[in-house]
Amino acid sequence: MFNLSRLTKRELIRLNTQIIERLKELEFQQTSEDMNDFLIGDKVSFTPPGEKEIKGIVIKKNKKTIAVLDEFQHRWNIPPAYLIRQGSENVIDAEWKVISRHVND
């Protein structure tokens, strides 16, 4: 580690800018990794501060959040770190299986 007290104001500002940029990169990487854990059609839940658990289905993946449609047709944009997967079955996959069963009958 180096001694910060030896840096000038200009050097400290430059260092601060570099630190902020690096922290943003790391946050983006983590969000991207978390986003990859979910697919459109996945059943998920989350708990907003001071409220009961809300269950819904992933309907869209945005840049920083995942859009979830709850059972009352309300849309929520939630950071992926706050979502909990509910089971392993994907709603879209389940629908497709039902449709293909009817087609093959």
N, CA, C and O atoms as CSV, one atom per row, in Angstrom:
chain,resi,resn,atom,element,x,y,z
A,1,MET,N,N,0.853,-1.185,0.000
A,1,MET,CA,C,0.000,0.000,0.000
A,1,MET,C,C,0.890,1.236,0.000
A,1,MET,O,O,2.031,1.196,0.461
A,2,PHE,N,N,0.369,2.301,-0.508
A,2,PHE,CA,C,1.164,3.527,-0.558
A,2,PHE,C,C,0.562,4.582,0.360
A,2,PHE,O,O,-0.578,4.461,0.809
A,3,ASN,N,N,1.339,5.604,0.626
A,3,ASN,CA,C,0.959,6.649,1.558
A,3,ASN,C,C,0.150,7.728,0.834
A,3,ASN,O,O,0.678,8.449,-0.013
A,4,LEU,N,N,-1.118,7.828,1.173
A,4,LEU,CA,C,-1.998,8.819,0.539
A,4,LEU,C,C,-1.631,10.248,0.907
A,4,LEU,O,O,-1.912,11.172,0.143
A,5,SER,N,N,-1.016,10.441,2.050
A,5,SER,CA,C,-0.693,11.799,2.508
A,5,SER,C,C,0.362,12.469,1.623
A,5,SER,O,O,0.562,13.681,1.706
A,6,ARG,N,N,1.025,11.696,0.790
A,6,ARG,CA,C,2.039,12.267,-0.108
A,6,ARG,C,C,1.460,12.697,-1.454
A,6,ARG,O,O,2.160,13.311,-2.259
A,7,LEU,N,N,0.208,12.386,-1.702
A,7,LEU,CA,C,-0.405,12.748,-2.984
A,7,LEU,C,C,-0.925,14.176,-2.960
A,7,LEU,O,O,-1.368,14.677,-1.927
A,8,THR,N,N,-0.863,14.817,-4.112
A,8,THR,CA,C,-1.419,16.171,-4.245
A,8,THR,C,C,-2.935,16.066,-4.408
A,8,THR,O,O,-3.479,14.975,-4.584
A,9,LYS,N,N,-3.594,17.196,-4.348
A,9,LYS,CA,C,-5.042,17.231,-4.525
A,9,LYS,C,C,-5.410,16.690,-5.907
A,9,LYS,O,O,-6.340,15.894,-6.033
A,10,ARG,N,N,-4.692,17.113,-6.935
A,10,ARG,CA,C,-4.951,16.656,-8.307
A,10,ARG,C,C,-4.792,15.131,-8.415
A,10,ARG,O,O,-5.608,14.463,-9.049
A,11,GLU,N,N,-3.746,14.591,-7.796
A,11,GLU,CA,C,-3.505,13.146,-7.830
A,11,GLU,C,C,-4.601,12.385,-7.073
A,11,GLU,O,O,-5.024,11.310,-7.497
A,12,LEU,N,N,-5.056,12.956,-5.947
A,12,LEU,CA,C,-6.126,12.322,-5.181
A,12,LEU,C,C,-7.433,12.297,-5.969
A,12,LEU,O,O,-8.161,11.304,-5.947
A,13,ILE,N,N,-7.726,13.398,-6.668
A,13,ILE,CA,C,-8.942,13.452,-7.486
A,13,ILE,C,C,-8.869,12.418,-8.606
A,13,ILE,O,O,-9.854,11.730,-8.873
A,14,ARG,N,N,-7.734,12.303,-9.252
A,14,ARG,CA,C,-7.549,11.319,-10.323
A,14,ARG,C,C,-7.698,9.895,-9.769
A,14,ARG,O,O,-8.351,9.046,-10.376
A,15,LEU,N,N,-7.086,9.655,-8.617
A,15,LEU,CA,C,-7.187,8.340,-7.982
A,15,LEU,C,C,-8.642,8.033,-7.613
A,15,LEU,O,O,-9.117,6.916,-7.819
A,16,ASN,N,N,-9.337,9.018,-7.075
A,16,ASN,CA,C,-10.740,8.849,-6.706
A,16,ASN,C,C,-11.579,8.482,-7.936
A,16,ASN,O,O,-12.426,7.592,-7.861
A,17,THR,N,N,-11.353,9.153,-9.051
A,17,THR,CA,C,-12.077,8.866,-10.290
A,17,THR,C,C,-11.825,7.432,-10.743
A,17,THR,O,O,-12.749,6.728,-11.149
A,18,GLN,N,N,-10.567,7.009,-10.671
A,18,GLN,CA,C,-10.226,5.640,-11.062
A,18,GLN,C,C,-10.879,4.608,-10.139
A,18,GLN,O,O,-11.325,3.554,-10.593
A,19,ILE,N,N,-10.930,4.918,-8.855
A,19,ILE,CA,C,-11.546,4.002,-7.883
A,19,ILE,C,C,-13.041,3.874,-8.173
A,19,ILE,O,O,-13.575,2.765,-8.185
A,20,ILE,N,N,-13.711,4.989,-8.405
A,20,ILE,CA,C,-15.147,4.967,-8.699
A,20,ILE,C,C,-15.424,4.185,-9.973
A,20,ILE,O,O,-16.360,3.387,-10.012
A,21,GLU,N,N,-14.629,4.397,-11.015
A,21,GLU,CA,C,-14.803,3.656,-12.262
A,21,GLU,C,C,-14.626,2.159,-12.042
A,21,GLU,O,O,-15.394,1.359,-12.577
A,22,ARG,N,N,-13.634,1.778,-11.269
A,22,ARG,CA,C,-13.388,0.360,-11.004
A,22,ARG,C,C,-14.519,-0.253,-10.189
A,22,ARG,O,O,-14.928,-1.383,-10.454
A,23,LEU,N,N,-15.027,0.478,-9.204
A,23,LEU,CA,C,-16.155,-0.028,-8.414
A,23,LEU,C,C,-17.393,-0.229,-9.290
A,23,LEU,O,O,-18.121,-1.206,-9.116
A,24,LYS,N,N,-17.633,0.681,-10.220
A,24,LYS,CA,C,-18.760,0.538,-11.150
A,24,LYS,C,C,-18.587,-0.692,-12.029
A,24,LYS,O,O,-19.549,-1.418,-12.280
A,25,GLU,N,N,-17.358,-0.931,-12.501
A,25,GLU,CA,C,-17.078,-2.128,-13.309
A,25,GLU,C,C,-17.377,-3.395,-12.520
A,25,GLU,O,O,-18.020,-4.313,-13.029
A,26,LEU,N,N,-16.909,-3.442,-11.276
A,26,LEU,CA,C,-17.135,-4.616,-10.438
A,26,LEU,C,C,-18.623,-4.831,-10.166
A,26,LEU,O,O,-19.104,-5.964,-10.185
A,27,GLU,N,N,-19.343,-3.746,-9.914
A,27,GLU,CA,C,-20.785,-3.839,-9.672
A,27,GLU,C,C,-21.502,-4.352,-10.918
A,27,GLU,O,O,-22.404,-5.184,-10.817
A,28,PHE,N,N,-21.104,-3.858,-12.097
A,28,PHE,CA,C,-21.703,-4.300,-13.349
A,28,PHE,C,C,-21.441,-5.788,-13.575
A,28,PHE,O,O,-22.338,-6.523,-13.991
A,29,GLN,N,N,-20.209,-6.234,-13.302
A,29,GLN,CA,C,-19.867,-7.651,-13.453
A,29,GLN,C,C,-20.727,-8.520,-12.534
A,29,GLN,O,O,-21.236,-9.560,-12.952
A,30,GLN,N,N,-20.886,-8.091,-11.289
A,30,GLN,CA,C,-21.682,-8.866,-10.335
A,30,GLN,C,C,-23.140,-8.914,-10.765
A,30,GLN,O,O,-23.774,-9.968,-10.700
A,31,THR,N,N,-23.679,-7.772,-11.208
A,31,THR,CA,C,-25.066,-7.731,-11.664
A,31,THR,C,C,-25.252,-8.643,-12.873
A,31,THR,O,O,-26.249,-9.358,-12.967
A,32,SER,N,N,-24.296,-8.618,-13.793
A,32,SER,CA,C,-24.375,-9.481,-14.979
A,32,SER,C,C,-24.379,-10.953,-14.583
A,32,SER,O,O,-25.152,-11.743,-15.124
A,33,GLU,N,N,-23.518,-11.320,-13.641
A,33,GLU,CA,C,-23.480,-12.704,-13.162
A,33,GLU,C,C,-24.812,-13.083,-12.509
A,33,GLU,O,O,-25.341,-14.168,-12.750
A,34,ASP,N,N,-25.347,-12.181,-11.683
A,34,ASP,CA,C,-26.630,-12.437,-11.023
A,34,ASP,C,C,-27.763,-12.551,-12.041
A,34,ASP,O,O,-28.664,-13.372,-11.872
A,35,MET,N,N,-27.725,-11.732,-13.100
A,35,MET,CA,C,-28.763,-11.756,-14.142
A,35,MET,C,C,-28.775,-13.101,-14.860
A,35,MET,O,O,-29.834,-13.599,-15.243
A,36,ASN,N,N,-27.596,-13.684,-15.041
A,36,ASN,CA,C,-27.498,-14.964,-15.749
A,36,ASN,C,C,-28.150,-16.114,-14.990
A,36,ASN,O,O,-28.389,-17.177,-15.562
A,37,ASP,N,N,-28.438,-15.911,-13.711
A,37,ASP,CA,C,-29.077,-16.952,-12.907
A,37,ASP,C,C,-30.570,-17.082,-13.207
A,37,ASP,O,O,-31.209,-18.034,-12.760
A,38,PHE,N,N,-31.131,-16.132,-13.959
A,38,PHE,CA,C,-32.574,-16.115,-14.206
A,38,PHE,C,C,-32.886,-16.108,-15.701
A,38,PHE,O,O,-32.161,-15.523,-16.506
A,39,LEU,N,N,-33.981,-16.772,-16.043
A,39,LEU,CA,C,-34.481,-16.790,-17.414
A,39,LEU,C,C,-35.909,-16.259,-17.424
A,39,LEU,O,O,-36.612,-16.336,-16.416
A,40,ILE,N,N,-36.332,-15.723,-18.557
A,40,ILE,CA,C,-37.720,-15.293,-18.695
A,40,ILE,C,C,-38.601,-16.528,-18.498
A,40,ILE,O,O,-38.376,-17.573,-19.108
A,41,GLY,N,N,-39.606,-16.385,-17.636
A,41,GLY,CA,C,-40.490,-17.498,-17.316
A,41,GLY,C,C,-40.195,-18.149,-15.986
A,41,GLY,O,O,-40.987,-18.966,-15.517
A,42,ASP,N,N,-39.067,-17.809,-15.356
A,42,ASP,CA,C,-38.741,-18.376,-14.047
A,42,ASP,C,C,-39.684,-17.826,-12.980
A,42,ASP,O,O,-40.034,-16.646,-12.990
A,43,LYS,N,N,-40.089,-18.707,-12.059
A,43,LYS,CA,C,-40.884,-18.275,-10.909
A,43,LYS,C,C,-39.919,-17.757,-9.848
A,43,LYS,O,O,-38.932,-18.418,-9.525
A,44,VAL,N,N,-40.206,-16.572,-9.306
A,44,VAL,CA,C,-39.325,-15.941,-8.322
A,44,VAL,C,C,-40.146,-15.312,-7.205
A,44,VAL,O,O,-41.366,-15.180,-7.305
A,45,SER,N,N,-39.456,-14.931,-6.149
A,45,SER,CA,C,-40.082,-14.160,-5.071
A,45,SER,C,C,-39.088,-13.119,-4.581
A,45,SER,O,O,-37.881,-13.227,-4.801
A,46,PHE,N,N,-39.628,-12.111,-3.915
A,46,PHE,CA,C,-38.817,-11.072,-3.296
A,46,PHE,C,C,-39.652,-10.428,-2.204
A,46,PHE,O,O,-40.876,-10.557,-2.195
A,47,THR,N,N,-38.998,-9.739,-1.289
A,47,THR,CA,C,-39.714,-9.094,-0.190
A,47,THR,C,C,-39.340,-7.621,-0.137
A,47,THR,O,O,-38.233,-7.280,0.281
A,48,PRO,N,N,-40.257,-6.731,-0.561
A,48,PRO,CA,C,-39.978,-5.297,-0.442
A,48,PRO,C,C,-39.894,-4.894,1.030
A,48,PRO,O,O,-40.524,-5.524,1.879
A,49,PRO,N,N,-39.122,-3.850,1.338
A,49,PRO,CA,C,-38.978,-3.419,2.735
A,49,PRO,C,C,-40.342,-3.146,3.387
A,49,PRO,O,O,-41.151,-2.384,2.858
A,50,GLY,N,N,-40.578,-3.767,4.516
A,50,GLY,CA,C,-41.794,-3.544,5.276
A,50,GLY,C,C,-43.036,-4.198,4.698
A,50,GLY,O,O,-44.143,-3.905,5.150
A,51,GLU,N,N,-42.889,-5.079,3.710
A,51,GLU,CA,C,-44.046,-5.730,3.100
A,51,GLU,C,C,-43.891,-7.243,3.148
A,51,GLU,O,O,-42.842,-7.766,3.522
A,52,LYS,N,N,-44.963,-7.937,2.759
A,52,LYS,CA,C,-44.937,-9.389,2.692
A,52,LYS,C,C,-44.243,-9.834,1.410
A,52,LYS,O,O,-44.062,-9.058,0.472
A,53,GLU,N,N,-43.862,-11.103,1.403
A,53,GLU,CA,C,-43.211,-11.691,0.227
A,53,GLU,C,C,-44.134,-11.599,-0.991
A,53,GLU,O,O,-45.341,-11.821,-0.897
A,54,ILE,N,N,-43.541,-11.272,-2.117
A,54,ILE,CA,C,-44.280,-11.192,-3.378
A,54,ILE,C,C,-43.725,-12.261,-4.307
A,54,ILE,O,O,-42.512,-12.398,-4.464
A,55,LYS,N,N,-44.634,-13.019,-4.922
A,55,LYS,CA,C,-44.235,-14.050,-5.870
A,55,LYS,C,C,-44.657,-13.627,-7.263
A,55,LYS,O,O,-45.705,-13.008,-7.449
A,56,GLY,N,N,-43.826,-13.970,-8.242
A,56,GLY,CA,C,-44.150,-13.608,-9.607
A,56,GLY,C,C,-43.324,-14.393,-10.603
A,56,GLY,O,O,-42.681,-15.390,-10.272
A,57,ILE,N,N,-43.363,-13.910,-11.839
A,57,ILE,CA,C,-42.670,-14.565,-12.948
A,57,ILE,C,C,-41.784,-13.536,-13.640
A,57,ILE,O,O,-42.194,-12.396,-13.855
A,58,VAL,N,N,-40.565,-13.950,-13.985
A,58,VAL,CA,C,-39.646,-13.083,-14.726
A,58,VAL,C,C,-40.219,-12.870,-16.127
A,58,VAL,O,O,-40.469,-13.828,-16.858
A,59,ILE,N,N,-40.424,-11.594,-16.495
A,59,ILE,CA,C,-40.969,-11.305,-17.825
A,59,ILE,C,C,-39.977,-10.573,-18.727
A,59,ILE,O,O,-40.151,-10.539,-19.945
A,60,LYS,N,N,-38.926,-9.983,-18.122
A,60,LYS,CA,C,-37.953,-9.253,-18.929
A,60,LYS,C,C,-36.679,-9.045,-18.118
A,60,LYS,O,O,-36.713,-8.873,-16.900
A,61,LYS,N,N,-35.559,-9.065,-18.827
A,61,LYS,CA,C,-34.276,-8.763,-18.189
A,61,LYS,C,C,-33.788,-7.424,-18.735
A,61,LYS,O,O,-33.509,-7.288,-19.926
A,62,ASN,N,N,-33.692,-6.443,-17.847
A,62,ASN,CA,C,-33.203,-5.113,-18.214
A,62,ASN,C,C,-31.696,-5.053,-17.995
A,62,ASN,O,O,-31.060,-6.074,-17.732
A,63,LYS,N,N,-31.132,-3.866,-18.103
A,63,LYS,CA,C,-29.684,-3.717,-17.921
A,63,LYS,C,C,-29.253,-3.985,-16.484
A,63,LYS,O,O,-28.255,-4.669,-16.254
A,64,LYS,N,N,-29.999,-3.450,-15.512
A,64,LYS,CA,C,-29.617,-3.598,-14.106
A,64,LYS,C,C,-30.670,-4.295,-13.256
A,64,LYS,O,O,-30.398,-4.672,-12.116
A,65,THR,N,N,-31.868,-4.468,-13.799
A,65,THR,CA,C,-32.952,-5.069,-13.031
A,65,THR,C,C,-33.656,-6.150,-13.844
A,65,THR,O,O,-33.468,-6.273,-15.054
A,66,ILE,N,N,-34.464,-6.920,-13.142
A,66,ILE,CA,C,-35.287,-7.944,-13.783
A,66,ILE,C,C,-36.743,-7.558,-13.548
A,66,ILE,O,O,-37.152,-7.294,-12.417
A,67,ALA,N,N,-37.519,-7.529,-14.632
A,67,ALA,CA,C,-38.943,-7.199,-14.530
A,67,ALA,C,C,-39.697,-8.456,-14.112
A,67,ALA,O,O,-39.561,-9.516,-14.724
A,68,VAL,N,N,-40.495,-8.315,-13.054
A,68,VAL,CA,C,-41.274,-9.420,-12.510
A,68,VAL,C,C,-42.744,-9.020,-12.523
A,68,VAL,O,O,-43.104,-7.916,-12.112
A,69,LEU,N,N,-43.588,-9.934,-13.002
A,69,LEU,CA,C,-45.031,-9.723,-12.998
A,69,LEU,C,C,-45.613,-10.548,-11.867
A,69,LEU,O,O,-45.461,-11.770,-11.843
A,70,ASP,N,N,-46.290,-9.876,-10.914
A,70,ASP,CA,C,-46.843,-10.615,-9.775
A,70,ASP,C,C,-48.236,-11.141,-10.101
A,70,ASP,O,O,-48.759,-10.909,-11.191
A,71,GLU,N,N,-48.831,-11.853,-9.145
A,71,GLU,CA,C,-50.128,-12.488,-9.372
A,71,GLU,C,C,-51.268,-11.489,-9.572
A,71,GLU,O,O,-52.337,-11.868,-10.051
A,72,PHE,N,N,-51.060,-10.229,-9.216
A,72,PHE,CA,C,-52.078,-9.192,-9.396
A,72,PHE,C,C,-51.811,-8.344,-10.639
A,72,PHE,O,O,-52.413,-7.287,-10.828
A,73,GLN,N,N,-50.892,-8.829,-11.483
A,73,GLN,CA,C,-50.512,-8.173,-12.731
A,73,GLN,C,C,-49.771,-6.849,-12.521
A,73,GLN,O,O,-49.776,-5.983,-13.396
A,74,HIS,N,N,-49.134,-6.700,-11.354
A,74,HIS,CA,C,-48.271,-5.546,-11.100
A,74,HIS,C,C,-46.869,-5.894,-11.579
A,74,HIS,O,O,-46.390,-7.010,-11.379
A,75,ARG,N,N,-46.222,-4.928,-12.212
A,75,ARG,CA,C,-44.859,-5.141,-12.704
A,75,ARG,C,C,-43.871,-4.492,-11.738
A,75,ARG,O,O,-44.053,-3.352,-11.311
A,76,TRP,N,N,-42.832,-5.235,-11.407
A,76,TRP,CA,C,-41.797,-4.771,-10.503
A,76,TRP,C,C,-40.451,-4.875,-11.214
A,76,TRP,O,O,-40.199,-5.863,-11.904
A,77,ASN,N,N,-39.587,-3.880,-11.059
A,77,ASN,CA,C,-38.212,-3.946,-11.550
A,77,ASN,C,C,-37.303,-4.132,-10.345
A,77,ASN,O,O,-37.131,-3.225,-9.531
A,78,ILE,N,N,-36.723,-5.327,-10.245
A,78,ILE,CA,C,-35.985,-5.728,-9.052
A,78,ILE,C,C,-34.543,-6.077,-9.413
A,78,ILE,O,O,-34.314,-6.798,-10.384
A,79,PRO,N,N,-33.561,-5.576,-8.647
A,79,PRO,CA,C,-32.185,-6.031,-8.867
A,79,PRO,C,C,-32.118,-7.546,-8.651
A,79,PRO,O,O,-32.736,-8.057,-7.717
A,80,PRO,N,N,-31.388,-8.263,-9.488
A,80,PRO,CA,C,-31.374,-9.726,-9.390
A,80,PRO,C,C,-30.888,-10.264,-8.046
A,80,PRO,O,O,-31.255,-11.375,-7.662
A,81,ALA,N,N,-30.082,-9.509,-7.338
A,81,ALA,CA,C,-29.579,-9.977,-6.041
A,81,ALA,C,C,-30.704,-10.143,-5.019
A,81,ALA,O,O,-30.539,-10.870,-4.039
A,82,TYR,N,N,-31.843,-9.482,-5.232
A,82,TYR,CA,C,-32.967,-9.552,-4.290
A,82,TYR,C,C,-33.991,-10.624,-4.652
A,82,TYR,O,O,-34.951,-10.839,-3.912
A,83,LEU,N,N,-33.795,-11.298,-5.784
A,83,LEU,CA,C,-34.750,-12.316,-6.217
A,83,LEU,C,C,-34.358,-13.701,-5.715
A,83,LEU,O,O,-33.177,-14.039,-5.634
A,84,ILE,N,N,-35.370,-14.489,-5.382
A,84,ILE,CA,C,-35.172,-15.872,-4.960
A,84,ILE,C,C,-35.976,-16.748,-5.914
A,84,ILE,O,O,-37.178,-16.552,-6.094
A,85,ARG,N,N,-35.298,-17.715,-6.519
A,85,ARG,CA,C,-35.975,-18.624,-7.436
A,85,ARG,C,C,-36.935,-19.508,-6.647
A,85,ARG,O,O,-36.614,-19.971,-5.552
A,86,GLN,N,N,-38.119,-19.735,-7.219
A,86,GLN,CA,C,-39.133,-20.579,-6.598
A,86,GLN,C,C,-39.277,-21.853,-7.427
A,86,GLN,O,O,-40.064,-21.900,-8.373
A,87,GLY,N,N,-38.529,-22.863,-7.072
A,87,GLY,CA,C,-38.579,-24.115,-7.815
A,87,GLY,C,C,-37.688,-24.055,-9.046
A,87,GLY,O,O,-37.088,-23.025,-9.351
A,88,SER,N,N,-37.615,-25.175,-9.743
A,88,SER,CA,C,-36.730,-25.241,-10.906
A,88,SER,C,C,-37.479,-25.201,-12.231
A,88,SER,O,O,-36.859,-25.098,-13.290
A,89,GLU,N,N,-38.805,-25.282,-12.183
A,89,GLU,CA,C,-39.570,-25.310,-13.425
A,89,GLU,C,C,-39.807,-23.907,-13.960
A,89,GLU,O,O,-40.201,-23.001,-13.225
A,90,ASN,N,N,-39.564,-23.747,-15.235
A,90,ASN,CA,C,-39.772,-22.484,-15.923
A,90,ASN,C,C,-41.180,-22.503,-16.512
A,90,ASN,O,O,-41.567,-23.491,-17.136
A,91,VAL,N,N,-41.955,-21.431,-16.327
A,91,VAL,CA,C,-43.336,-21.352,-16.784
A,91,VAL,C,C,-43.427,-21.547,-18.293
A,91,VAL,O,O,-44.328,-22.237,-18.769
A,92,ILE,N,N,-42.528,-20.962,-19.038
A,92,ILE,CA,C,-42.551,-21.081,-20.496
A,92,ILE,C,C,-42.274,-22.524,-20.906
A,92,ILE,O,O,-42.954,-23.053,-21.785
A,93,ASP,N,N,-41.286,-23.171,-20.285
A,93,ASP,CA,C,-40.990,-24.573,-20.571
A,93,ASP,C,C,-42.189,-25.453,-20.238
A,93,ASP,O,O,-42.518,-26.366,-20.996
A,94,ALA,N,N,-42.844,-25.186,-19.108
A,94,ALA,CA,C,-43.997,-25.977,-18.692
A,94,ALA,C,C,-45.126,-25.831,-19.706
A,94,ALA,O,O,-45.754,-26.824,-20.076
A,95,GLU,N,N,-45.395,-24.601,-20.164
A,95,GLU,CA,C,-46.435,-24.365,-21.171
A,95,GLU,C,C,-46.105,-25.099,-22.456
A,95,GLU,O,O,-46.980,-25.709,-23.069
A,96,TRP,N,N,-44.860,-25.043,-22.861
A,96,TRP,CA,C,-44.432,-25.688,-24.101
A,96,TRP,C,C,-44.657,-27.199,-24.017
A,96,TRP,O,O,-45.072,-27.825,-24.992
A,97,LYS,N,N,-44.380,-27.780,-22.845
A,97,LYS,CA,C,-44.585,-29.220,-22.669
A,97,LYS,C,C,-46.070,-29.563,-22.805
A,97,LYS,O,O,-46.419,-30.570,-23.420
A,98,VAL,N,N,-46.937,-28.738,-22.239
A,98,VAL,CA,C,-48.379,-28.968,-22.335
A,98,VAL,C,C,-48.840,-28.868,-23.786
A,98,VAL,O,O,-49.619,-29.700,-24.252
A,99,ILE,N,N,-48.357,-27.846,-24.501
A,99,ILE,CA,C,-48.747,-27.650,-25.894
A,99,ILE,C,C,-48.263,-28.822,-26.745
A,99,ILE,O,O,-49.021,-29.353,-27.557
A,100,SER,N,N,-47.008,-29.225,-26.563
A,100,SER,CA,C,-46.475,-30.309,-27.388
A,100,SER,C,C,-47.157,-31.642,-27.079
A,100,SER,O,O,-47.276,-32.486,-27.968
A,101,ARG,N,N,-47.607,-31.851,-25.840
A,101,ARG,CA,C,-48.337,-33.071,-25.507
A,101,ARG,C,C,-49.658,-33.123,-26.271
A,101,ARG,O,O,-50.047,-34.177,-26.775
A,102,HIS,N,N,-50.350,-31.977,-26.356
A,102,HIS,CA,C,-51.633,-31.911,-27.072
A,102,HIS,C,C,-51.425,-32.100,-28.574
A,102,HIS,O,O,-52.246,-32.733,-29.238
A,103,VAL,N,N,-50.352,-31.565,-29.102
A,103,VAL,CA,C,-50.062,-31.694,-30.521
A,103,VAL,C,C,-49.738,-33.145,-30.869
A,103,VAL,O,O,-50.135,-33.636,-31.926
A,104,ASN,N,N,-49.021,-33.829,-29.984
A,104,ASN,CA,C,-48.601,-35.213,-30.248
A,104,ASN,C,C,-49.696,-36.235,-29.964
A,104,ASN,O,O,-49.548,-37.403,-30.323
A,105,ASP,N,N,-50.792,-35.822,-29.328
A,105,ASP,CA,C,-51.887,-36.775,-29.012
A,105,ASP,C,C,-52.709,-37.107,-30.226
A,105,ASP,O,O,-53.659,-37.885,-30.134
